[in-house]
Amino acid sequence: MKNVKHRIVTGILAGGLLLNGCAVDASLDGTKDDDVSQGGGKEDRWNAANDPNRFGGTLNFSLAQLPTSGRAAREAWPSTYWATYQDSINVRWNGPTELSPAEKYDRAFNNWTPPSNFTQLRPFTSGETCGPNISDFDASYYTSLGPLARYVSTNLGNASSRDGVDSDDDNHDGNFGGTGDTADECDDNDGVESWWGLCHAWVPASLLEDAPQRPVVYNGVTFNVGDIQALIIAAYNRSNASMIGDRPAPSTRRSGISRSLLGRSTAWMKSPQLRRTTCSARPARRTRTTRLQRSSSTCARRAPTSPSPMHR
């Protein structure tokens, strides 16, 4: 958790430095013609998926009139996205002998009593207990879980990486488990992507709920700050959201427009004025960028049809 917080803070600081490096030109008053034939860099004008008016409220589109610094009245709190491949909020983030947030919830609220040897049972570990070592975890750990932890592990966690079934059709022939397919392989967690998790729930939770400040003891169970964060974030997993922001697939982009690897128009490079006001980040790896573009701005797995024991 400490390393995760360090990465988050580092990313925020780096983003702030990047934005501060962008100069604001007073001539950009929002009146620029949207005629693409004039070469003014408007080839990237908003479509319905990217229109910020969908946020609601009154927006000022004049860059020269916008503040160059500021601070949110309510700041988001750092946490992690509780990765699917690590079993979501059923991961023992604070050490192998301390219960996961979901396990603690079951003890405190669902009258769950674990077996005496429960903390000695070894859960599935991505990258280790897979492939030829798939049997090197204790299956009895999962049969011993309480209702919330079992629900999380099955619906939001890494169950498909350890179920003995091919879940991703490795050779893409439409025949899951056929020739050329491998069940519970190590290279891609049998189709569980490393970026899947609860980031879509973390955002509203950290913006709308007060940040946990200290451990809380309830029914004899100690919930640390990280545990409380996990449970709050999980409670927002099925919240409503408007997905704003998209990049068109190559087949749907308007023809005649030169675009960079990130899919944005390169026309801005022709205008010194636009260059001074445009910040862009380059991807570390092309494969990562392409994968994120195909994901349509979501990091969630398919929503389960049954309610969580935490919502009953």
N, C-alpha and C positions, 0 to 999 in steps of 0.2 A: 504493500500500500504506500510505503514511503517513497519507493522508486516511482510509482505511478504519479504521486503528487509532484515529485521533482520534474517529471517529464511534462506534466500539465503546465506548471509554472514557467518552465523554460520555454514552452511553446507560446505562452501568452506574451512573455517578454520579447521573444523573437518577432512575433507578429506586431507588437507595438513599435519596435524599431523599424520594421519594414514600412509600416504606415507613416511613421514620422518622416521617412525618407521621401515621401511623395509631396511634391510642391503643389500648392493650390494656385491656379491661374485665374485671376479675377475676370478674365474675358469669357470664362465658361459660365454663362448666365442662364443656361437652359433653353436658349432660343435657337440653337443650331439646327439647320435644316436637316430633315430626315431623308433627304433624297440620296439614295445610294449611288446614283450616277455621278454625283459631284465628288466622290472619293473622300468624303469627310469622316470616314471611320464609323459610320452609322450602320454598317452591315450587321453589327451585333445588337441591333435594337431589340427591345423586349418583345417576346411573343407572349401568349396567354400563360404559359407555364412559368415565365420569369417576371411577370409584371408585378412590381412591388406594391401596386395599389391593392392587391389582394390581402395585404396585411391589415387594411382598414385604416380609418383615421385620415387626417390631412397631412400630406407629404409635401415637402419643399424640394423641388428638383433642380434648383439653382445652386451649383457647387460653390459659387462665390459667396452665397448667403449662409452657407452652412458653417457651424463652428469647427475649428481645427483641433479642439481638445474637449474632453469632458469625462464624466464618470457616472456610471449607472447608479440610480438611487438605491437599487437592490442588486447586489452583485451575486453572480452564480458561485456556488461553492464547488471546490475540486473533489473529485472522486475517481472512479474508474467505470468502464463500460460493462463490467462483469461479463467477461467473454464467454460465449457459448461453449467453445472447445474446452474451457476450464470448468464447465458445469454451472455457469451462471452464478447465482447467489448461493449455490450449494458448495462453493469452493471454500476450503479451509485456508483462508488468506492469512491468518495469523499464526500459522504453524500447524503441523500434522496432528497434534493432539488436542487442539482447540476446535470446538464445533464450528461449523459454518453458520452464517446468518440464518439460513433456512432451518438448520437443525436446532439452533437456539430458539427460534420462533416456535417450533413444534414442542419443545420442552416446556416453554413458558405458557403457551396458549392452547396447545392441542393435546395436553396430558400424555405426551409421548415419553415412554421410558426406554432408553436404548439398552441393548444387552450389555453385560458387564465388560465384555472385551471389545466394545464397539470402537473405541478410539485406536485400537490396534489393527482394525480391519483396514486394508489398503484400497482406496478408491482407484478408479481408472485415472491414469495420468497421460495426457496427450504427449506423443513423441517418445514415450517410454514403454507403456503397457499396450502395445499395438503390434500389428504385423505378426512376426514369429513369436513375439512376447505377449500376445493378446491375453493369454491366460494368467499373466503375472499380476492380476489384481483379484480382490476378493469379491466375487459376485454376491456373497451374502451381505456385503455392506449395503447394497441397493435394496435387497429384500427386507432389511432391518430399518430402513428409513421411515420417518414419520410422514404424515400426509402432505405437508407443504414441500418438504425436501424431495419426496418422491415425485410430486407433481412438477417441480422445477426441473429436476434432473431428466424427466421423461419428455417434457414439452419445451423447455427452454435451455436444456443442457446438452451434454454430449452422448446421449443414449444411442444415437445412430452410429457412433464411432466404436461401440463395443457390443453391439447386439448380434454379431455373427452373420449379418445380412449385408449384401452390397447395397449401399444407399445412394450411389452417385453414378452408376453406369459408366465405368471408366473408359470404355471404348466407344461410348455414345452411339450404340447400335439400337437403342430402345429396348434392349433385353437386359433388365437388371439381374445380375447374378449369372449371366451367361458366359460363354467363352471369352476370355480376355478381361473379365471383371474380377476385382478383388474385394473381399469383404474386410472391413476394419483395417484398411491399410494405413501406414504411417505418414506417407508423403503429404496427404491433404486431409487427414482425419476422417476419411471416408465421406468427403463432401462437406464437412463442417468447416467453413471458412474462418480463418483466425480473426477476421474483423467483425464477425457477427456478435451481437450482444445487445445490451440495453441502452445504447447511446441515445436512441430516440426517446427513452423514458427518463434518462439522466437529465436531459436538457430542461423539460418542464419541471421536474422535481427540484432541481437546483435553483430555478428561477422563482418558483412559487412557494417553496417551503423554507422555513428557517433552517440554517445550517446546524446540524448536531454539534454540540460543544463539549460534551463529557459523557463518560459511561453511565449507563442506567441499569439498575438491578430490579428485575421483576420476577416474582415467583421463584426467587433464588437463582435466577439466570442473569449473568452479567452481559449486557449488550454494549460492546465498545462502539466508538464513533463510527468505525467502518461498517459494523453490523447494522447500525441504525440507518446509515446512508443506503446500504444495500436494500433494506426493506422498504424505505421510502421510495427509492427508484423503482423497485419492482411493482409498487402500488400504482405507478403511472404507466405500466407496460401497455395497457389497453386504452389509454387516453386518446381522445380525438385530436387530430392534427391536420393542418393544411400543408401539403408539400409544395413549397415554392422554391424554384430554382432547378434548372434542368439543362442539359446539353443535348442537342439533337443528334441522333445517330447519323453516321456518314451518309446513309442512303436517303435521309430526309432533309439534309442541309441544302440550302439554296445553291444552285450551280453558279460557277463563275466567281466564287469567293475563295480566296486563298486563306487557308487556316493552319494554325500551328498544331503541334502534337496535342495540346490541351483542348483543341476544337474551337478556339477563339479566332476571330478574324485577324489577319496580319496587317490590315489596312491602317491600323493605328500607328504602325511603325513609320508610315510615310509622313506623319504629322508631328513636328517637334512639339507642338502645343499639347497633343494628346500623350506623347511620350512622357512629358513632365508630370502628368497627372494620372498615370496608369501604373499600378503595381501588379506584378504577376509573379507567381511562385512556380518554380520548375519541379517536376516530380523527381523523386530520387531514383525510381525505377519505372520503366515504361509499362511493364506488366502490371504493376500496382495501379497505375493511372487508368489503364484500359479496363481493369476489373471494376474499379470504382465507377467509371462512366456507365458500365453495363448494369450496375446495381440500382440505377434510378433513385439515388439518394436515400436509400433505406438500409438499415443494418439489422433489421428484425427478421427473425424466422417467421414462418407462417403462423398466424395467430391461432392458438388452440381453441377448440370449440367449447370445452368445458371450463367453468370458472375455477380459479385458483382457490385452494383452501384458505388463503389469506384474505379473499374477498367475500367469503360466505358470512 
